[in-house]
Amino acid sequence: MKVHNDVRPFVCNICSKAFAQAVNLQRHYAVHSGERPFTCNFCNKSFTQQSNMKRHKMTHTGEKPFRCQRCGRYFSQLVNLKKHKLGHLNAKPYQCNYCEKGFTQLSNFKRHLQSHIKEGVDVDVPASIQAAAALARERLESEQKPSFFECMVCRAIFDTFADYEKHEAKCHEDHERAQLEVNQMSHMHPDDYLPMKFAVPDLDTHEIIIETTH
């Protein structure tokens, strides 16, 4: 759900940080409690948010669902795709109001503001960052087409990450089940093979696994 104003009625009673949505406040409380309920099944690293855990798992699987429409390069995280797109635009959307110098990345812009402070300039860092980030978002939205997301198993294309996630869960489950069947069959004697019945989508997945593993 998009929030069109800067009203933040949900306030943390520990640090007073405010949020526009209650769900974000609940996620924030995990920072104070130290609770990390979401665990990676590859390395057992734990996370406060499920979304962070999912992004982390892509480093193990090599999954890169975010594709640049201009050059076809894939990325595991949306934030990295957005940074990459700035290179195509030759853009420096983070502009310093004190010297008009521009930056491609917000992290570099923040470091630049600190250099002004060391020079004795009275810099309102939070206001400068907020204004620069808002301007960067506006420019990116006006100059770039929406990203699309591609399943690394079946190469299906989706307009939204939410649709991709729904598909990805089912598609990977089918893929893993078919891979398990192939592994089991690889240990069988040729005389032990029996006909197998599949629904059409499962049959397609099964045939692809057979072809790519033999």
Helices and strands as residue ranges (DSSP letters): E 10-11, E 18-19, H 22-33, E 38-39, E 46-47, H 50-61, E 66-67, E 74-75, H 78-89, E 94-95, E 102-103, H 106-118, H 125-143, E 148-150, E 157-158, H 161-186, G 190-192, H 200-213
